[in-house]
Amino acid sequence: GENNKSRLKRKEFGRVSRAFIRLIRWGRRYDIVFTASSAPGSYTQKLADRFPERTQLLKNVADCFEQAVYSPYPLGKEKLHEYEESIKTIVQHQ
């Protein structure tokens, strides 16, 4: 069976992915396209080149996303909240 940690991790990853998809849709409006071969970090770097004032937020997003994907440990409530808020702030830019 699945232990609590991996169940939590999977649920958390669902939220992480949904938020990242919002970011990808937003980026597409500015012709910054995320492809299957894009690394999340290089994608957020492209966005940061275009929107330098968003660099710190984008760096936070990349760090959290990579932790969510590659680390066996969940992000935890606070980091997940910060990640989602960062994306919310980024995509508010028109």
N, C-alpha and C positions, 0 to 999 in steps of 0.2 A: 504493500500500500504506500500511499504518498504521505510523507511526514508533513507536519505543520509548516516547517520552514519552506519546503518546496511549494506547498500550496499558496502560502503567502507570496512567495517569489513570483509565481505564475500570475496571480491576481494583480500584483504590483506591475508586472511587465505589461499586462493588458492596458493599464492606465498610462504607463510610460510610452507605449507604442501609439496609443490614440492621440496623445499630446504631440508626439513627434510628427504624426501624419498631418496635424493642423499646421505645424511649422512648414512641412513640405508643400502643402497646398498654398500657403502664404508665399513661400519662396517662388513658386511657379508663376505667380502674378508678376514677378520681377525678372522672369526668364532665368531663374536660378533653379535648375532641375536636379532632383535627387534621383540617381539611377541605382540599380541593384548593385553595381560595383562601387558606388560611392561609399567611402568610410564616413561615418557620422561626423567625425572630427574635421575631415577635409570639407565636408558639406557646410558645416557651421562656419568654417573659416571663409568659405566663399561668400556666405551671407555677411560675415563680419567685414569683409573687404568692401562690400557694397554699403553696409550700414555700420560704420566704425563706432558710432555712439552706442551700439548694441553689443560690442565685443565681449564685455564682461558677462552679460546675460547669456550670450551664445556659448561662451566657454563653460559656463555652469551647466548649460543644457547638454553639451557634448560629454562632459565629465560624468554627469548623472546617467545619461543614456548608456555610455560605455560600461559604467558600473552595473547598471541593470542587466545588460546583455552578458558581460563576461565574468562578473564576480559571483561567487556562490552566495554572497550575503545580500539580503534585501537592502534597499536604500533606507527604509524606515520612514515613518510618517513625516518628520520635519523636512528631510531632504526631498521627498517626493512632492510635498507641498511647494517647496521652493522651486523645484523643477517646473511644476505646472504653472506657477505664478510667473516664472521667467518667460515661458512660452507665451502666456497670455499677454504680458507686457510687450514682447517682441511683435506679435501679430497685430497689436493695436496700431502699429505704425502704418499710415496709409501711403 
